[in-house]
């Protein structure tokens, strides 16, 4: 992974609001968290994202790339991602997005395929996230609240891994 001197803000909108991870370099995690917004609405989530951008002043924004359309939830999230990218463009920030497949491809290099195993690998690299650890999910269970944080982290790791070339 490359040591990037730009401040990178990874944003992962989900059903709880938006999870975020702020990096100065690939190994220097500055801040992280989950912006819980209930009831969730794109307007409120976008307001929170704008506050994060204003407060952290990143050079680069990383977000999800949802490529499977047709799901109502995905349409809401995609509209939010489009709005956040527009906001980033207005502020002349670099924008990158990665699909779940691109993230999995990076983490396969570390023998981590599932979201749960990816979260364990991230905790190994960033032990300060240990308190966000969650149990394996059964197929009938909803995704754990803390999984969004690891999704944001996996976006950032994927970005740093891909910028190494």
N, C-alpha and C positions, 0 to 999 in steps of 0.2 A: 504494500500500500504506500502511496505517495504521501509525503508531508506537504500538504497544501497550505499556503499562507493566507488563504482567503477564509473568512468566517462563513461557515455553512450551516444553514438552518433546514433540517429535514422536518417536513410537516406531513402527518398521516391522518387525514380526516376519516372518521369512522362514525359508528352509530352513537358513540358517547360524546362526540365533540371533535377534538383534534389533539393528537399526541405530537410531541415535538422533541427534537434533540439538536443541540447547538454544539458545533465543533469548531475549533480553531485549526487543528490538524487532524489527521486520521486517528491519532492516538490521544488527542487532547479534547476530551469531552468537557464542555464548559457548563452546560445546563441541560436539563431534561424534565419532562413532565407530561401530564395529561390535562388538557383543558376541558374539564367536564362541563357540558352545556346541556341542561335538561329543562324543558323539552328541547331536543336538538332542532335547530333551524339553520339553514344556510346563512341567513342574514346575521344571526348571532355568532356563528362560527367564523364567518368572514371578519366580523368586527374584532374577534379575539385574535385572529391571524394578523390583522393590521396592527394590533397592539404589540404582538410579538416582533413583527418586523420593525416597528418604530423603536421598541425598547432594545432589541439585540443588534440592530443595524447590520444584518448579514450582507455578504457580497453575493452569495449563492443561495437559491431556494431549491430544495429537492422535494418532490412529491410523487404520489402514486400515478401510475398510468393504468387506467382501467380500460381493458380492450374487449371485454365481453359485455356488449350492450343488450338491452332487452329487459333487464331486471329493473324494477321500479327504484329500488334502493340505489343501484349503480347509477341510474340517471340523476338522482339527487346528488350523489357524491361527485359525479362527473361535472355537473353544473357548478358545484362548489369549487372543484379543482380548476375549472375554466376561469372562474371569477378570481381565484387566488393567483393564477398565472397572469391574468390581466393586471391585477394589482402589482405584481412583481415587475411586469414589463413597464408599467407606468413609473416605477421607481428605478428603472434601468438596472435591475438585478438579473444575474444569470439564472436561468431556470433549467432544471433537468428533471426528467421523470423516468421511472423504471417500473416495469411490469413485474408481477409475481414470478413469472418464468425467468426473467433476468436476475432477480434476487436469488431464486433457487439455484440457478446456474453458478453464481458466485459461491454460495454456501456449500454446494456439492464438493467444492475444492477442500472443504473442511469437514467432510463427512456429515454434514447437517442438511437433512432434506425437509423434514417437517417444520412447521412454525415453532413447535415446542422445542425441538432439538436446536433450532436456530437460536431461540431465546437462551438456552443453556450455554451455547457457544459464546454469545454476546456477554453473558454474565462472567464467563471465564476471562474474557478480554477486559471487561469493565466491572470489577467486583463491587463497585459502589451501587450497582443495580440489583444486588442480591435480594434486597427487601421487596423488589417487584416480582420476584420469582412466583410462578403459578404452577399448579399441578397439571399433568397431562389431561387433555380434553377427551371425553368420550364423544362418539358421533352424535348422540342425542343432546349434548350439552351446548349451551350458547358459548361463544368465545369469551374468555376471561377478560375482565376490564383492563388488566395490565398488559394484555397482548398488544394493544395499540402502541405502547411505548417501545416494545421490541420491534414492531413493524417500522416505526420511525427510525430506530437505530439501524435496522437492516437496510433501509433506503440509503442512509448515510454510508454504511460500510460498502454497499454496492457502488455508490458513487466514487468513493475513494479508490476502490479496487479497479474500477473501469477507467479512472483518470490516470492510472499508473502507466498506461501505454504512451 
